[in-house]
Amino acid sequence: MDMFFVVFAFMGLVIVAMSIGVIMGRKPISGSCGGMAALGMDVACDICKGDKAVCETEQEKAKAKKALADTLAYDATKK
């Protein structure tokens, strides 16, 4: 029975640590569409499947999302 409480407490700590990571991170996992092309390798990524227009669209969406996040937040560290 003691082992049950030890495992339960450990799993609770893992869940708390993961939730803190999600709350503090707020940055989704992102790939590097076009990253292989920058190295001179002509390989299609999973997102764009080799269509450069899709890559540009996704990059514009990411820039717009970042610009929106910057306007919604106030940076108190800047003077």
NORTADA-V343950 format. One line per field, one symbol per residue. burial: I if it has 16 or more other C-alpha atoms within 10 Angstrom, else O. A space follows every 10 residues. Layout:
burial->???
//
This chain:
burial->OOOOOOOOOO OOOOOOOOOO OOOOOOOOOO OOIIOOOOOO OOOIIOOIOI OOOOIOOOOO OOOOOOOOOO OOOOOOOOO
//
